[in-house]
Amino acid sequence: MIGKLNHVAIAVPDLAAATALYRDTLGAVVSEPVPQPAHGVVVVFVTLPNTKIELVHPLGEASPIAGFLAKNPNGGIHHICYEVADILAARDQLKATGARVLGDGEPKIGAHDKPVLFLHPKDFCGTLVELEQA
Amino acid sequence: MIGKLNHVAIAVPDLAAATALYRDTLGAVVSEPVPQPAHGVVVVFVTLPNTKIELVHPLGEASPIAGFLAKNPNGGIHHICYEVADILAARDQLKATGARVLGDGEPKIGAHDKPVLFLHPKDFCGTLVELEQA
């Protein structure tokens, strides 16, 4: 079912510092910050030859990553995103095994303008998993 | 400096259950368990089209991931591994910026029989980063 690893999302307390770290210290190609008000985050995309790292920082009130950063003040890996060919088929197949889909279970339009869902970390080795329709 | 994302390592409390989850529920290609006594872990490799997930479970006394699993009983993402062309050049360049290399700073032979180093999470957005010579 799962295809490519689309990205690894790292929540960061200081987006400018994290961007400089990946650009200058680690020598990677980084984007400008991309505000995503609908998701409550600002994202810098780090392009690697085979996948992406997303540096994610809270935007606005009640950002979905504010709690994570409160618990992890240095930042940390927030989630990983796998691509699937058909997100509704994937969801139904996963739910049939008892896996929990977060929220109301309906795909939302994610950061790449494609339908996404999040799966419960307790059902996936303590890892928050995003599925994105490829 | 950094090239491909070589793998994401997920520490798991139950290797058989995690393997079944990735193979049967998520439909990915998984390896047999590979004991790595020199590293104190048993690893199942999950092959994705563009990178790997490594499901890592403690092996023997004083496994380097025992403490992580004690703090994260459901498991969780333990580290990410970036490839570099020249690990000694990468190390020296990173150290010159003040970044901390774990251990004695000398590359060890890692799980793929290639030289690896680990970088201090506090210097890399709260993320344990492994560098592997490609």
Interface residues (C-beta under 8 A of the other chain):
Chain A: M1 I2 G3 K4 L5 V8 I10 A11 V12 A18 L21 D24 T25 L26 G27 A28 L48 P49 N50 T51 I53 L55 N72 P73 N74 G75 G76 I77 I80 Y82 L94 T97 A99 P121 K122 F124 C125 G126 T127
Chain B: M1 I2 G3 K4 L5 V8 I10 A11 V12 A18 L21 D24 T25 L26 G27 A28 L48 P49 N50 T51 I53 L55 N72 P73 N74 G75 G76 I77 I80 Y82 L94 T97 A99 P121 K122 F124 C125 G126 T127
